[in-house]
Amino acid sequence: PALARLVAEAAAEAVASGGRFSLGLSGGSLVELLARELPAALSAVPGADARRWLVAFCDERLVPPEHPESTFGAYRVRRGEG
């Protein structure tokens, strides 16, 4: 929860300064943690407008999204889109 809150607060600060929030996401255990904790943190922090986010998926492998080792694919599946 502390990491999700930190992300939400940093997003709100970036958006409030008239900008965009950039976030690089890695795979591994971070996928499950953010899928579980970030929605509540975003609801609790006014101004963390996800429409103003630039999200980059950091992955050391060059694989298609449907590959089991794809970071983007892992987040997509956790959101229920896969």
Contacts in CASP RR format, 6 or more apart in sequence:
PFRMAT RR
TARGET T0000
AUTHOR 0000-0000-0000
METHOD contacts of the structure
MODEL  1
PALARLVAEAAAEAVASGGRFSLGLSGGSLVELLARELPAALSAVPGADA
RRWLVAFCDERLVPPEHPESTFGAYRVRRGEG
1 37 0 8 1.000
1 40 0 8 1.000
1 41 0 8 1.000
3 33 0 8 1.000
3 34 0 8 1.000
3 37 0 8 1.000
4 33 0 8 1.000
4 34 0 8 1.000
4 37 0 8 1.000
4 38 0 8 1.000
4 40 0 8 1.000
4 41 0 8 1.000
5 41 0 8 1.000
5 44 0 8 1.000
5 45 0 8 1.000
7 23 0 8 1.000
7 34 0 8 1.000
7 38 0 8 1.000
7 41 0 8 1.000
8 38 0 8 1.000
8 41 0 8 1.000
8 42 0 8 1.000
8 44 0 8 1.000
8 45 0 8 1.000
8 48 0 8 1.000
9 45 0 8 1.000
9 48 0 8 1.000
10 21 0 8 1.000
11 21 0 8 1.000
11 23 0 8 1.000
11 42 0 8 1.000
11 45 0 8 1.000
11 47 0 8 1.000
11 48 0 8 1.000
11 49 0 8 1.000
11 50 0 8 1.000
11 52 0 8 1.000
11 53 0 8 1.000
12 45 0 8 1.000
12 46 0 8 1.000
12 47 0 8 1.000
12 48 0 8 1.000
14 20 0 8 1.000
14 21 0 8 1.000
14 22 0 8 1.000
14 52 0 8 1.000
15 21 0 8 1.000
15 47 0 8 1.000
15 48 0 8 1.000
15 49 0 8 1.000
15 52 0 8 1.000
16 47 0 8 1.000
19 52 0 8 1.000
20 52 0 8 1.000
20 53 0 8 1.000
20 54 0 8 1.000
21 48 0 8 1.000
21 52 0 8 1.000
21 53 0 8 1.000
21 54 0 8 1.000
22 53 0 8 1.000
22 54 0 8 1.000
22 55 0 8 1.000
22 56 0 8 1.000
23 53 0 8 1.000
23 54 0 8 1.000
23 55 0 8 1.000
23 56 0 8 1.000
24 55 0 8 1.000
24 56 0 8 1.000
24 57 0 8 1.000
24 58 0 8 1.000
25 31 0 8 1.000
25 34 0 8 1.000
25 55 0 8 1.000
25 56 0 8 1.000
25 57 0 8 1.000
25 58 0 8 1.000
25 71 0 8 1.000
25 75 0 8 1.000
26 58 0 8 1.000
26 59 0 8 1.000
26 71 0 8 1.000
27 58 0 8 1.000
27 59 0 8 1.000
27 71 0 8 1.000
27 74 0 8 1.000
28 74 0 8 1.000
31 71 0 8 1.000
31 74 0 8 1.000
31 75 0 8 1.000
31 78 0 8 1.000
32 78 0 8 1.000
34 75 0 8 1.000
35 75 0 8 1.000
35 78 0 8 1.000
35 79 0 8 1.000
41 48 0 8 1.000
42 48 0 8 1.000
42 50 0 8 1.000
57 71 0 8 1.000
57 72 0 8 1.000
57 75 0 8 1.000
58 71 0 8 1.000
59 69 0 8 1.000
59 70 0 8 1.000
59 71 0 8 1.000
59 72 0 8 1.000
61 67 0 8 1.000
61 69 0 8 1.000
61 70 0 8 1.000
63 69 0 8 1.000
63 70 0 8 1.000
64 70 0 8 1.000
65 72 0 8 1.000
65 73 0 8 1.000
65 76 0 8 1.000
66 73 0 8 1.000
67 73 0 8 1.000
73 82 0 8 1.000
76 82 0 8 1.000
END
